[in-house]
Amino acid sequence: MSKEIINSFTDIEVELIEGAKGEFSVIYEEDPPALIYSMAEKDRLPTNNEITSLLVRIYGMDTLKTQNDKGL
């Protein structure tokens, strides 16, 4: 998941924090911080590209890497 986010955006930092057993949340740390995804609420892990799609849709993140930026 963190690799997908890092590979999709420029100027982004991903931090993995160990939580309770079975816990999976994604928090976007802007001002104010916001819960982007919670497995406790969805009762499932996110699908491929679900987090990156949420970041683009909710926050209008326009720093998506192009194919060339990804080395393709």
CHARMM-style PDB file with segment names, atoms N, HN, CA, C and O in Angstrom:
ATOM      1  N   MET     1       0.822  -1.187   0.000  1.00  0.00      PROA
ATOM      2  CA  MET     1       0.000   0.000   0.000  1.00  0.00      PROA
ATOM      3  C   MET     1       0.866   1.250   0.000  1.00  0.00      PROA
ATOM      4  O   MET     1       0.619   2.171  -0.779  1.00  0.00      PROA
ATOM      5  N   SER     2       1.875   1.298   0.860  1.00  0.00      PROA
ATOM      6  HN  SER     2       2.076   0.550   1.493  1.00  0.00      PROA
ATOM      7  CA  SER     2       2.727   2.489   0.906  1.00  0.00      PROA
ATOM      8  C   SER     2       3.486   2.663  -0.403  1.00  0.00      PROA
ATOM      9  O   SER     2       3.686   3.788  -0.860  1.00  0.00      PROA
ATOM     10  N   LYS     3       3.907   1.562  -1.005  1.00  0.00      PROA
ATOM     11  HN  LYS     3       3.744   0.648  -0.634  1.00  0.00      PROA
ATOM     12  CA  LYS     3       4.616   1.626  -2.288  1.00  0.00      PROA
ATOM     13  C   LYS     3       3.714   2.209  -3.374  1.00  0.00      PROA
ATOM     14  O   LYS     3       4.163   3.006  -4.197  1.00  0.00      PROA
ATOM     15  N   GLU     4       2.447   1.811  -3.373  1.00  0.00      PROA
ATOM     16  HN  GLU     4       2.082   1.163  -2.704  1.00  0.00      PROA
ATOM     17  CA  GLU     4       1.489   2.340  -4.347  1.00  0.00      PROA
ATOM     18  C   GLU     4       1.360   3.861  -4.213  1.00  0.00      PROA
ATOM     19  O   GLU     4       1.341   4.570  -5.219  1.00  0.00      PROA
ATOM     20  N   ILE     5       1.272   4.355  -2.997  1.00  0.00      PROA
ATOM     21  HN  ILE     5       1.288   3.779  -2.180  1.00  0.00      PROA
ATOM     22  CA  ILE     5       1.128   5.794  -2.759  1.00  0.00      PROA
ATOM     23  C   ILE     5       2.398   6.527  -3.170  1.00  0.00      PROA
ATOM     24  O   ILE     5       2.334   7.541  -3.865  1.00  0.00      PROA
ATOM     25  N   ILE     6       3.536   6.026  -2.750  1.00  0.00      PROA
ATOM     26  HN  ILE     6       3.588   5.202  -2.185  1.00  0.00      PROA
ATOM     27  CA  ILE     6       4.817   6.661  -3.090  1.00  0.00      PROA
ATOM     28  C   ILE     6       5.043   6.667  -4.597  1.00  0.00      PROA
ATOM     29  O   ILE     6       5.553   7.644  -5.146  1.00  0.00      PROA
ATOM     30  N   ASN     7       4.663   5.579  -5.267  1.00  0.00      PROA
ATOM     31  HN  ASN     7       4.248   4.786  -4.821  1.00  0.00      PROA
ATOM     32  CA  ASN     7       4.844   5.490  -6.717  1.00  0.00      PROA
ATOM     33  C   ASN     7       3.846   6.339  -7.492  1.00  0.00      PROA
ATOM     34  O   ASN     7       4.042   6.587  -8.682  1.00  0.00      PROA
ATOM     35  N   SER     8       2.783   6.787  -6.840  1.00  0.00      PROA
ATOM     36  HN  SER     8       2.623   6.586  -5.873  1.00  0.00      PROA
ATOM     37  CA  SER     8       1.743   7.541  -7.526  1.00  0.00      PROA
ATOM     38  C   SER     8       1.881   9.050  -7.393  1.00  0.00      PROA
ATOM     39  O   SER     8       1.407   9.787  -8.257  1.00  0.00      PROA
ATOM     40  N   PHE     9       2.521   9.525  -6.328  1.00  0.00      PROA
ATOM     41  HN  PHE     9       2.906   8.926  -5.626  1.00  0.00      PROA
ATOM     42  CA  PHE     9       2.578  10.953  -6.057  1.00  0.00      PROA
ATOM     43  C   PHE     9       4.009  11.435  -5.859  1.00  0.00      PROA
ATOM     44  O   PHE     9       4.883  10.678  -5.437  1.00  0.00      PROA
ATOM     45  N   THR    10       4.227  12.701  -6.170  1.00  0.00      PROA
ATOM     46  HN  THR    10       3.517  13.315  -6.512  1.00  0.00      PROA
ATOM     47  CA  THR    10       5.495  13.338  -5.831  1.00  0.00      PROA
ATOM     48  C   THR    10       5.289  14.070  -4.508  1.00  0.00      PROA
ATOM     49  O   THR    10       4.152  14.338  -4.119  1.00  0.00      PROA
ATOM     50  N   ASP    11       6.349  14.387  -3.835  1.00  0.00      PROA
ATOM     51  HN  ASP    11       7.273  14.170  -4.152  1.00  0.00      PROA
ATOM     52  CA  ASP    11       6.289  15.155  -2.589  1.00  0.00      PROA
ATOM     53  C   ASP    11       5.311  14.576  -1.574  1.00  0.00      PROA
ATOM     54  O   ASP    11       4.476  15.297  -1.027  1.00  0.00      PROA
ATOM     55  N   ILE    12       5.414  13.286  -1.328  1.00  0.00      PROA
ATOM     56  HN  ILE    12       6.092  12.701  -1.772  1.00  0.00      PROA
ATOM     57  CA  ILE    12       4.546  12.651  -0.336  1.00  0.00      PROA
ATOM     58  C   ILE    12       5.397  11.750   0.545  1.00  0.00      PROA
ATOM     59  O   ILE    12       6.368  11.149   0.085  1.00  0.00      PROA
ATOM     60  N   GLU    13       5.030  11.665   1.789  1.00  0.00      PROA
ATOM     61  HN  GLU    13       4.241  12.153   2.162  1.00  0.00      PROA
ATOM     62  CA  GLU    13       5.751  10.846   2.755  1.00  0.00      PROA
ATOM     63  C   GLU    13       4.764   9.844   3.341  1.00  0.00      PROA
ATOM     64  O   GLU    13       3.637  10.200   3.685  1.00  0.00      PROA
ATOM     65  N   VAL    14       5.189   8.605   3.451  1.00  0.00      PROA
ATOM     66  HN  VAL    14       6.104   8.315   3.172  1.00  0.00      PROA
ATOM     67  CA  VAL    14       4.338   7.554   4.002  1.00  0.00      PROA
ATOM     68  C   VAL    14       5.025   6.987   5.237  1.00  0.00      PROA
ATOM     69  O   VAL    14       6.213   6.668   5.210  1.00  0.00      PROA
ATOM     70  N   GLU    15       4.267   6.869   6.308  1.00  0.00      PROA
ATOM     71  HN  GLU    15       3.302   7.128   6.329  1.00  0.00      PROA
ATOM     72  CA  GLU    15       4.804   6.317   7.548  1.00  0.00      PROA
ATOM     73  C   GLU    15       3.915   5.152   7.981  1.00  0.00      PROA
ATOM     74  O   GLU    15       2.699   5.299   8.101  1.00  0.00      PROA
ATOM     75  N   LEU    16       4.527   4.012   8.211  1.00  0.00      PROA
ATOM     76  HN  LEU    16       5.515   3.893   8.113  1.00  0.00      PROA
ATOM     77  CA  LEU    16       3.801   2.843   8.693  1.00  0.00      PROA
ATOM     78  C   LEU    16       3.944   2.770  10.203  1.00  0.00      PROA
ATOM     79  O   LEU    16       5.054   2.784  10.735  1.00  0.00      PROA
ATOM     80  N   ILE    17       2.814   2.693  10.885  1.00  0.00      PROA
ATOM     81  HN  ILE    17       1.913   2.682  10.452  1.00  0.00      PROA
ATOM     82  CA  ILE    17       2.808   2.607  12.347  1.00  0.00      PROA
ATOM     83  C   ILE    17       2.069   1.343  12.737  1.00  0.00      PROA
ATOM     84  O   ILE    17       0.925   1.129  12.336  1.00  0.00      PROA
ATOM     85  N   GLU    18       2.729   0.510  13.518  1.00  0.00      PROA
ATOM     86  HN  GLU    18       3.658   0.684  13.844  1.00  0.00      PROA
ATOM     87  CA  GLU    18       2.101  -0.732  13.946  1.00  0.00      PROA
ATOM     88  C   GLU    18       0.970  -0.424  14.915  1.00  0.00      PROA
ATOM     89  O   GLU    18       1.139   0.319  15.882  1.00  0.00      PROA
ATOM     90  N   GLY    19      -0.175  -1.007  14.636  1.00  0.00      PROA
ATOM     91  HN  GLY    19      -0.312  -1.611  13.850  1.00  0.00      PROA
ATOM     92  CA  GLY    19      -1.339  -0.788  15.491  1.00  0.00      PROA
ATOM     93  C   GLY    19      -1.781  -2.088  16.132  1.00  0.00      PROA
ATOM     94  O   GLY    19      -1.031  -3.063  16.183  1.00  0.00      PROA
ATOM     95  N   ALA    20      -3.000  -2.084  16.616  1.00  0.00      PROA
ATOM     96  HN  ALA    20      -3.609  -1.292  16.574  1.00  0.00      PROA
ATOM     97  CA  ALA    20      -3.564  -3.278  17.236  1.00  0.00      PROA
ATOM     98  C   ALA    20      -3.769  -4.360  16.173  1.00  0.00      PROA
ATOM     99  O   ALA    20      -3.805  -4.071  14.977  1.00  0.00      PROA
ATOM    100  N   LYS    21      -3.897  -5.569  16.611  1.00  0.00      PROA
ATOM    101  HN  LYS    21      -3.868  -5.804  17.582  1.00  0.00      PROA
ATOM    102  CA  LYS    21      -4.077  -6.694  15.698  1.00  0.00      PROA
ATOM    103  C   LYS    21      -5.294  -6.468  14.810  1.00  0.00      PROA
ATOM    104  O   LYS    21      -6.393  -6.216  15.304  1.00  0.00      PROA
ATOM    105  N   GLY    22      -5.092  -6.560  13.498  1.00  0.00      PROA
ATOM    106  HN  GLY    22      -4.199  -6.765  13.097  1.00  0.00      PROA
ATOM    107  CA  GLY    22      -6.177  -6.415  12.552  1.00  0.00      PROA
ATOM    108  C   GLY    22      -6.563  -4.982  12.239  1.00  0.00      PROA
ATOM    109  O   GLY    22      -7.542  -4.748  11.530  1.00  0.00      PROA
ATOM    110  N   GLU    23      -5.811  -4.019  12.754  1.00  0.00      PROA
ATOM    111  HN  GLU    23      -5.015  -4.209  13.330  1.00  0.00      PROA
ATOM    112  CA  GLU    23      -6.126  -2.612  12.516  1.00  0.00      PROA
ATOM    113  C   GLU    23      -5.449  -2.126  11.234  1.00  0.00      PROA
ATOM    114  O   GLU    23      -4.277  -2.418  10.996  1.00  0.00      PROA
ATOM    115  N   PHE    24      -6.183  -1.390  10.420  1.00  0.00      PROA
ATOM    116  HN  PHE    24      -7.135  -1.153  10.613  1.00  0.00      PROA
ATOM    117  CA  PHE    24      -5.610  -0.790   9.222  1.00  0.00      PROA
ATOM    118  C   PHE    24      -6.334   0.520   8.952  1.00  0.00      PROA
ATOM    119  O   PHE    24      -7.527   0.528   8.649  1.00  0.00      PROA
ATOM    120  N   SER    25      -5.611   1.619   9.062  1.00  0.00      PROA
ATOM    121  HN  SER    25      -4.642   1.612   9.309  1.00  0.00      PROA
ATOM    122  CA  SER    25      -6.185   2.944   8.818  1.00  0.00      PROA
ATOM    123  C   SER    25      -5.196   3.760   8.006  1.00  0.00      PROA
ATOM    124  O   SER    25      -3.986   3.552   8.089  1.00  0.00      PROA
ATOM    125  N   VAL    26      -5.719   4.686   7.223  1.00  0.00      PROA
ATOM    126  HN  VAL    26      -6.702   4.855   7.155  1.00  0.00      PROA
ATOM    127  CA  VAL    26      -4.887   5.619   6.482  1.00  0.00      PROA
ATOM    128  C   VAL    26      -5.308   7.021   6.909  1.00  0.00      PROA
ATOM    129  O   VAL    26      -6.478   7.390   6.803  1.00  0.00      PROA
ATOM    130  N   ILE    27      -4.342   7.794   7.391  1.00  0.00      PROA
ATOM    131  HN  ILE    27      -3.392   7.494   7.477  1.00  0.00      PROA
ATOM    132  CA  ILE    27      -4.604   9.152   7.862  1.00  0.00      PROA
ATOM    133  C   ILE    27      -3.809  10.124   7.009  1.00  0.00      PROA
ATOM    134  O   ILE    27      -2.604   9.960   6.818  1.00  0.00      PROA
ATOM    135  N   TYR    28      -4.491  11.127   6.505  1.00  0.00      PROA
ATOM    136  HN  TYR    28      -5.470  11.260   6.660  1.00  0.00      PROA
ATOM    137  CA  TYR    28      -3.855  12.181   5.721  1.00  0.00      PROA
ATOM    138  C   TYR    28      -3.551  13.315   6.681  1.00  0.00      PROA
ATOM    139  O   TYR    28      -4.463  13.948   7.213  1.00  0.00      PROA
ATOM    140  N   GLU    29      -2.268  13.573   6.902  1.00  0.00      PROA
ATOM    141  HN  GLU    29      -1.527  13.059   6.470  1.00  0.00      PROA
ATOM    142  CA  GLU    29      -1.869  14.526   7.928  1.00  0.00      PROA
ATOM    143  C   GLU    29      -1.693  15.925   7.371  1.00  0.00      PROA
ATOM    144  O   GLU    29      -0.572  16.405   7.200  1.00  0.00      PROA
ATOM    145  N   GLU    30      -2.787  16.558   7.096  1.00  0.00      PROA
ATOM    146  HN  GLU    30      -3.698  16.168   7.234  1.00  0.00      PROA
ATOM    147  CA  GLU    30      -2.805  17.974   6.736  1.00  0.00      PROA
ATOM    148  C   GLU    30      -3.323  18.720   7.946  1.00  0.00      PROA
ATOM    149  O   GLU    30      -3.330  18.177   9.051  1.00  0.00      PROA
ATOM    150  N   ASP    31      -3.747  19.932   7.762  1.00  0.00      PROA
ATOM    151  HN  ASP    31      -3.740  20.373   6.864  1.00  0.00      PROA
ATOM    152  CA  ASP    31      -4.291  20.700   8.867  1.00  0.00      PROA
ATOM    153  C   ASP    31      -5.761  20.937   8.622  1.00  0.00      PROA
ATOM    154  O   ASP    31      -6.082  21.807   7.812  1.00  0.00      PROA
ATOM    155  N   PRO    32      -6.657  20.251   9.239  1.00  0.00      PROA
ATOM    156  CA  PRO    32      -6.470  19.235  10.269  1.00  0.00      PROA
ATOM    157  C   PRO    32      -6.276  17.844   9.658  1.00  0.00      PROA
ATOM    158  O   PRO    32      -6.664  17.612   8.513  1.00  0.00      PROA
ATOM    159  N   PRO    33      -5.679  16.920  10.415  1.00  0.00      PROA
ATOM    160  CA  PRO    33      -5.536  15.540   9.926  1.00  0.00      PROA
ATOM    161  C   PRO    33      -6.911  14.920   9.684  1.00  0.00      PROA
ATOM    162  O   PRO    33      -7.896  15.282  10.329  1.00  0.00      PROA
ATOM    163  N   ALA    34      -6.954  13.984   8.748  1.00  0.00      PROA
ATOM    164  HN  ALA    34      -6.155  13.690   8.225  1.00  0.00      PROA
ATOM    165  CA  ALA    34      -8.229  13.348   8.416  1.00  0.00      PROA
ATOM    166  C   ALA    34      -8.049  11.856   8.186  1.00  0.00      PROA
ATOM    167  O   ALA    34      -7.061  11.414   7.600  1.00  0.00      PROA
ATOM    168  N   LEU    35      -9.007  11.105   8.653  1.00  0.00      PROA
ATOM    169  HN  LEU    35      -9.809  11.465   9.129  1.00  0.00      PROA
ATOM    170  CA  LEU    35      -9.030   9.674   8.422  1.00  0.00      PROA
ATOM    171  C   LEU    35      -9.526   9.434   7.001  1.00  0.00      PROA
ATOM    172  O   LEU    35     -10.666   9.763   6.672  1.00  0.00      PROA
ATOM    173  N   ILE    36      -8.674   8.863   6.164  1.00  0.00      PROA
ATOM    174  HN  ILE    36      -7.748   8.596   6.431  1.00  0.00      PROA
ATOM    175  CA  ILE    36      -9.010   8.598   4.765  1.00  0.00      PROA
ATOM    176  C   ILE    36      -9.684   7.238   4.618  1.00  0.00      PROA
ATOM    177  O   ILE    36     -10.645   7.079   3.866  1.00  0.00      PROA
ATOM    178  N   TYR    37      -9.160   6.269   5.348  1.00  0.00      PROA
ATOM    179  HN  TYR    37      -8.379   6.398   5.958  1.00  0.00      PROA
ATOM    180  CA  TYR    37      -9.663   4.903   5.210  1.00  0.00      PROA
ATOM    181  C   TYR    37      -9.547   4.194   6.549  1.00  0.00      PROA
ATOM    182  O   TYR    37      -8.535   4.318   7.239  1.00  0.00      PROA
ATOM    183  N   SER    38     -10.576   3.456   6.913  1.00  0.00      PROA
ATOM    184  HN  SER    38     -11.398   3.355   6.352  1.00  0.00      PROA
ATOM    185  CA  SER    38     -10.551   2.666   8.136  1.00  0.00      PROA
ATOM    186  C   SER    38     -11.131   1.290   7.852  1.00  0.00      PROA
ATOM    187  O   SER    38     -12.278   1.158   7.424  1.00  0.00      PROA
ATOM    188  N   MET    39     -10.323   0.273   8.097  1.00  0.00      PROA
ATOM    189  HN  MET    39      -9.392   0.380   8.445  1.00  0.00      PROA
ATOM    190  CA  MET    39     -10.801  -1.085   7.893  1.00  0.00      PROA
ATOM    191  C   MET    39     -11.928  -1.402   8.884  1.00  0.00      PROA
ATOM    192  O   MET    39     -12.812  -2.203   8.579  1.00  0.00      PROA
ATOM    193  N   ALA    40     -11.900  -0.779  10.063  1.00  0.00      PROA
ATOM    194  HN  ALA    40     -11.182  -0.129  10.311  1.00  0.00      PROA
ATOM    195  CA  ALA    40     -12.958  -1.000  11.044  1.00  0.00      PROA
ATOM    196  C   ALA    40     -14.311  -0.520  10.509  1.00  0.00      PROA
ATOM    197  O   ALA    40     -15.344  -1.121  10.804  1.00  0.00      PROA
ATOM    198  N   GLU    41     -14.304   0.559   9.723  1.00  0.00      PROA
ATOM    199  HN  GLU    41     -13.464   1.047   9.484  1.00  0.00      PROA
ATOM    200  CA  GLU    41     -15.543   1.075   9.144  1.00  0.00      PROA
ATOM    201  C   GLU    41     -15.973   0.281   7.912  1.00  0.00      PROA
ATOM    202  O   GLU    41     -17.164   0.034   7.719  1.00  0.00      PROA
ATOM    203  N   LYS    42     -15.012  -0.120   7.080  1.00  0.00      PROA
ATOM    204  HN  LYS    42     -14.045   0.081   7.237  1.00  0.00      PROA
ATOM    205  CA  LYS    42     -15.319  -0.801   5.807  1.00  0.00      PROA
ATOM    206  C   LYS    42     -15.399  -2.317   5.950  1.00  0.00      PROA
ATOM    207  O   LYS    42     -16.012  -2.993   5.124  1.00  0.00      PROA
ATOM    208  N   ASP    43     -14.780  -2.848   6.998  1.00  0.00      PROA
ATOM    209  HN  ASP    43     -14.282  -2.300   7.670  1.00  0.00      PROA
ATOM    210  CA  ASP    43     -14.715  -4.285   7.248  1.00  0.00      PROA
ATOM    211  C   ASP    43     -13.997  -5.035   6.126  1.00  0.00      PROA
ATOM    212  O   ASP    43     -14.317  -6.184   5.821  1.00  0.00      PROA
ATOM    213  N   ARG    44     -13.009  -4.350   5.512  1.00  0.00      PROA
ATOM    214  HN  ARG    44     -12.749  -3.417   5.759  1.00  0.00      PROA
ATOM    215  CA  ARG    44     -12.190  -4.967   4.462  1.00  0.00      PROA
ATOM    216  C   ARG    44     -10.950  -4.105   4.258  1.00  0.00      PROA
ATOM    217  O   ARG    44     -10.906  -2.944   4.667  1.00  0.00      PROA
ATOM    218  N   LEU    45      -9.945  -4.697   3.616  1.00  0.00      PROA
ATOM    219  HN  LEU    45      -9.982  -5.640   3.283  1.00  0.00      PROA
ATOM    220  CA  LEU    45      -8.774  -3.922   3.221  1.00  0.00      PROA
ATOM    221  C   LEU    45      -9.106  -3.140   1.955  1.00  0.00      PROA
ATOM    222  O   LEU    45     -10.000  -3.536   1.207  1.00  0.00      PROA
ATOM    223  N   PRO    46      -8.406  -2.039   1.702  1.00  0.00      PROA
ATOM    224  CA  PRO    46      -8.680  -1.275   0.480  1.00  0.00      PROA
ATOM    225  C   PRO    46      -8.273  -2.052  -0.764  1.00  0.00      PROA
ATOM    226  O   PRO    46      -7.354  -2.870  -0.730  1.00  0.00      PROA
ATOM    227  N   THR    47      -8.965  -1.784  -1.850  1.00  0.00      PROA
ATOM    228  HN  THR    47      -9.712  -1.120  -1.877  1.00  0.00      PROA
ATOM    229  CA  THR    47      -8.642  -2.412  -3.122  1.00  0.00      PROA
ATOM    230  C   THR    47      -7.457  -1.682  -3.756  1.00  0.00      PROA
ATOM    231  O   THR    47      -7.041  -0.628  -3.276  1.00  0.00      PROA
ATOM    232  N   ASN    48      -6.915  -2.252  -4.841  1.00  0.00      PROA
ATOM    233  HN  ASN    48      -7.252  -3.108  -5.231  1.00  0.00      PROA
ATOM    234  CA  ASN    48      -5.828  -1.595  -5.563  1.00  0.00      PROA
ATOM    235  C   ASN    48      -6.265  -0.200  -5.985  1.00  0.00      PROA
ATOM    236  O   ASN    48      -7.377  -0.018  -6.481  1.00  0.00      PROA
ATOM    237  N   ASN    49      -5.405   0.772  -5.793  1.00  0.00      PROA
ATOM    238  HN  ASN    49      -4.502   0.624  -5.391  1.00  0.00      PROA
ATOM    239  CA  ASN    49      -5.624   2.171  -6.175  1.00  0.00      PROA
ATOM    240  C   ASN    49      -6.740   2.878  -5.416  1.00  0.00      PROA
ATOM    241  O   ASN    49      -7.035   4.033  -5.721  1.00  0.00      PROA
ATOM    242  N   GLU    50      -7.363   2.236  -4.451  1.00  0.00      PROA
ATOM    243  HN  GLU    50      -7.123   1.298  -4.203  1.00  0.00      PROA
ATOM    244  CA  GLU    50      -8.460   2.883  -3.723  1.00  0.00      PROA
ATOM    245  C   GLU    50      -7.973   4.092  -2.919  1.00  0.00      PROA
ATOM    246  O   GLU    50      -8.630   5.133  -2.919  1.00  0.00      PROA
ATOM    247  N   ILE    51      -6.845   3.970  -2.243  1.00  0.00      PROA
ATOM    248  HN  ILE    51      -6.311   3.124  -2.244  1.00  0.00      PROA
ATOM    249  CA  ILE    51      -6.330   5.075  -1.434  1.00  0.00      PROA
ATOM    250  C   ILE    51      -5.862   6.221  -2.323  1.00  0.00      PROA
ATOM    251  O   ILE    51      -6.164   7.382  -2.049  1.00  0.00      PROA
ATOM    252  N   THR    52      -5.133   5.906  -3.378  1.00  0.00      PROA
ATOM    253  HN  THR    52      -4.888   4.962  -3.601  1.00  0.00      PROA
ATOM    254  CA  THR    52      -4.674   6.979  -4.268  1.00  0.00      PROA
ATOM    255  C   THR    52      -5.869   7.679  -4.923  1.00  0.00      PROA
ATOM    256  O   THR    52      -5.845   8.897  -5.097  1.00  0.00      PROA
ATOM    257  N   SER    53      -6.896   6.939  -5.281  1.00  0.00      PROA
ATOM    258  HN  SER    53      -6.915   5.949  -5.139  1.00  0.00      PROA
ATOM    259  CA  SER    53      -8.100   7.544  -5.857  1.00  0.00      PROA
ATOM    260  C   SER    53      -8.787   8.462  -4.854  1.00  0.00      PROA
ATOM    261  O   SER    53      -9.264   9.534  -5.225  1.00  0.00      PROA
ATOM    262  N   LEU    54      -8.842   8.061  -3.600  1.00  0.00      PROA
ATOM    263  HN  LEU    54      -8.454   7.190  -3.299  1.00  0.00      PROA
ATOM    264  CA  LEU    54      -9.440   8.898  -2.563  1.00  0.00      PROA
ATOM    265  C   LEU    54      -8.641  10.186  -2.372  1.00  0.00      PROA
ATOM    266  O   LEU    54      -9.219  11.262  -2.223  1.00  0.00      PROA
ATOM    267  N   LEU    55      -7.327  10.074  -2.377  1.00  0.00      PROA
ATOM    268  HN  LEU    55      -6.857   9.199  -2.498  1.00  0.00      PROA
ATOM    269  CA  LEU    55      -6.489  11.264  -2.216  1.00  0.00      PROA
ATOM    270  C   LEU    55      -6.705  12.258  -3.350  1.00  0.00      PROA
ATOM    271  O   LEU    55      -6.747  13.468  -3.123  1.00  0.00      PROA
ATOM    272  N   VAL    56      -6.839  11.753  -4.553  1.00  0.00      PROA
ATOM    273  HN  VAL    56      -6.805  10.771  -4.737  1.00  0.00      PROA
ATOM    274  CA  VAL    56      -7.079  12.629  -5.702  1.00  0.00      PROA
ATOM    275  C   VAL    56      -8.475  13.242  -5.620  1.00  0.00      PROA
ATOM    276  O   VAL    56      -8.640  14.449  -5.801  1.00  0.00      PROA
ATOM    277  N   ARG    57      -9.476  12.410  -5.347  1.00  0.00      PROA
ATOM    278  HN  ARG    57      -9.342  11.430  -5.200  1.00  0.00      PROA
ATOM    279  CA  ARG    57     -10.857  12.881  -5.345  1.00  0.00      PROA
ATOM    280  C   ARG    57     -11.151  13.836  -4.186  1.00  0.00      PROA
ATOM    281  O   ARG    57     -11.761  14.885  -4.394  1.00  0.00      PROA
ATOM    282  N   ILE    58     -10.730  13.490  -2.985  1.00  0.00      PROA
ATOM    283  HN  ILE    58     -10.235  12.638  -2.816  1.00  0.00      PROA
ATOM    284  CA  ILE    58     -11.069  14.295  -1.804  1.00  0.00      PROA
ATOM    285  C   ILE    58     -10.190  15.531  -1.683  1.00  0.00      PROA
ATOM    286  O   ILE    58     -10.678  16.619  -1.374  1.00  0.00      PROA
ATOM    287  N   TYR    59      -8.893  15.364  -1.926  1.00  0.00      PROA
ATOM    288  HN  TYR    59      -8.497  14.480  -2.177  1.00  0.00      PROA
ATOM    289  CA  TYR    59      -7.959  16.460  -1.685  1.00  0.00      PROA
ATOM    290  C   TYR    59      -7.446  17.110  -2.962  1.00  0.00      PROA
ATOM    291  O   TYR    59      -6.656  18.053  -2.909  1.00  0.00      PROA
ATOM    292  N   GLY    60      -7.893  16.609  -4.102  1.00  0.00      PROA
ATOM    293  HN  GLY    60      -8.534  15.843  -4.144  1.00  0.00      PROA
ATOM    294  CA  GLY    60      -7.478  17.204  -5.360  1.00  0.00      PROA
ATOM    295  C   GLY    60      -5.980  17.172  -5.558  1.00  0.00      PROA
ATOM    296  O   GLY    60      -5.409  18.063  -6.187  1.00  0.00      PROA
ATOM    297  N   MET    61      -5.347  16.151  -5.026  1.00  0.00      PROA
ATOM    298  HN  MET    61      -5.811  15.427  -4.516  1.00  0.00      PROA
ATOM    299  CA  MET    61      -3.898  16.056  -5.152  1.00  0.00      PROA
ATOM    300  C   MET    61      -3.532  16.010  -6.624  1.00  0.00      PROA
ATOM    301  O   MET    61      -3.859  15.056  -7.330  1.00  0.00      PROA
ATOM    302  N   ASP    62      -2.854  17.043  -7.074  1.00  0.00      PROA
ATOM    303  HN  ASP    62      -2.588  17.818  -6.500  1.00  0.00      PROA
ATOM    304  CA  ASP    62      -2.503  17.146  -8.486  1.00  0.00      PROA
ATOM    305  C   ASP    62      -1.037  16.834  -8.729  1.00  0.00      PROA
ATOM    306  O   ASP    62      -0.489  17.160  -9.782  1.00  0.00      PROA
ATOM    307  N   THR    63      -0.415  16.208  -7.762  1.00  0.00      PROA
ATOM    308  HN  THR    63      -0.860  15.942  -6.907  1.00  0.00      PROA
ATOM    309  CA  THR    63       1.003  15.876  -7.894  1.00  0.00      PROA
ATOM    310  C   THR    63       1.189  14.423  -8.307  1.00  0.00      PROA
ATOM    311  O   THR    63       2.174  13.783  -7.936  1.00  0.00      PROA
ATOM    312  N   LEU    64       0.234  13.906  -9.077  1.00  0.00      PROA
ATOM    313  HN  LEU    64      -0.565  14.426  -9.379  1.00  0.00      PROA
ATOM    314  CA  LEU    64       0.374  12.545  -9.584  1.00  0.00      PROA
ATOM    315  C   LEU    64       1.604  12.450 -10.469  1.00  0.00      PROA
ATOM    316  O   LEU    64       1.862  13.333 -11.287  1.00  0.00      PROA
ATOM    317  N   LYS    65       2.348  11.392 -10.303  1.00  0.00      PROA
ATOM    318  HN  LYS    65       2.139  10.675  -9.639  1.00  0.00      PROA
ATOM    319  CA  LYS    65       3.499  11.163 -11.168  1.00  0.00      PROA
ATOM    320  C   LYS    65       3.010  10.733 -12.539  1.00  0.00      PROA
ATOM    321  O   LYS    65       2.026  10.002 -12.654  1.00  0.00      PROA
ATOM    322  N   THR    66       3.688  11.182 -13.563  1.00  0.00      PROA
ATOM    323  HN  THR    66       4.488  11.776 -13.470  1.00  0.00      PROA
ATOM    324  CA  THR    66       3.373  10.732 -14.912  1.00  0.00      PROA
ATOM    325  C   THR    66       4.097   9.403 -15.150  1.00  0.00      PROA
ATOM    326  O   THR    66       4.934   8.990 -14.347  1.00  0.00      PROA
ATOM    327  N   GLN    67       3.776   8.761 -16.226  1.00  0.00      PROA
ATOM    328  HN  GLN    67       3.097   9.096 -16.879  1.00  0.00      PROA
ATOM    329  CA  GLN    67       4.464   7.506 -16.568  1.00  0.00      PROA
ATOM    330  C   GLN    67       5.962   7.732 -16.647  1.00  0.00      PROA
ATOM    331  O   GLN    67       6.737   6.872 -16.229  1.00  0.00      PROA
ATOM    332  N   ASN    68       6.385   8.879 -17.178  1.00  0.00      PROA
ATOM    333  HN  ASN    68       5.756   9.578 -17.517  1.00  0.00      PROA
ATOM    334  CA  ASN    68       7.808   9.191 -17.311  1.00  0.00      PROA
ATOM    335  C   ASN    68       8.465   9.356 -15.936  1.00  0.00      PROA
ATOM    336  O   ASN    68       9.600   8.924 -15.735  1.00  0.00      PROA
ATOM    337  N   ASP    69       7.744   9.987 -14.978  1.00  0.00      PROA
ATOM    338  HN  ASP    69       6.822  10.338 -15.141  1.00  0.00      PROA
ATOM    339  CA  ASP    69       8.280  10.157 -13.630  1.00  0.00      PROA
ATOM    340  C   ASP    69       8.506   8.814 -12.949  1.00  0.00      PROA
ATOM    341  O   ASP    69       9.388   8.676 -12.102  1.00  0.00      PROA
ATOM    342  N   LYS    70       7.692   7.816 -13.333  1.00  0.00      PROA
ATOM    343  HN  LYS    70       6.975   7.928 -14.021  1.00  0.00      PROA
ATOM    344  CA  LYS    70       7.792   6.486 -12.733  1.00  0.00      PROA
ATOM    345  C   LYS    70       8.896   5.655 -13.379  1.00  0.00      PROA
ATOM    346  O   LYS    70       9.142   4.520 -12.970  1.00  0.00      PROA
ATOM    347  N   GLY    71       9.558   6.218 -14.383  1.00  0.00      PROA
ATOM    348  HN  GLY    71       9.358   7.140 -14.715  1.00  0.00      PROA
ATOM    349  CA  GLY    71      10.635   5.499 -15.047  1.00  0.00      PROA
ATOM    350  C   GLY    71      10.138   4.515 -16.081  1.00  0.00      PROA
ATOM    351  O   GLY    71      10.834   3.555 -16.411  1.00  0.00      PROA
ATOM    352  N   LEU    72       8.943   4.742 -16.597  1.00  0.00      PROA
ATOM    353  HN  LEU    72       8.378   5.523 -16.329  1.00  0.00      PROA
ATOM    354  CA  LEU    72       8.385   3.824 -17.600  1.00  0.00      PROA
ATOM    355  C   LEU    72       8.600   4.361 -18.983  1.00  0.00      PROA
ATOM    356  OT1 LEU    72       8.199   3.728 -19.960  1.00  0.00      PROA
TER     357      LEU     72
END
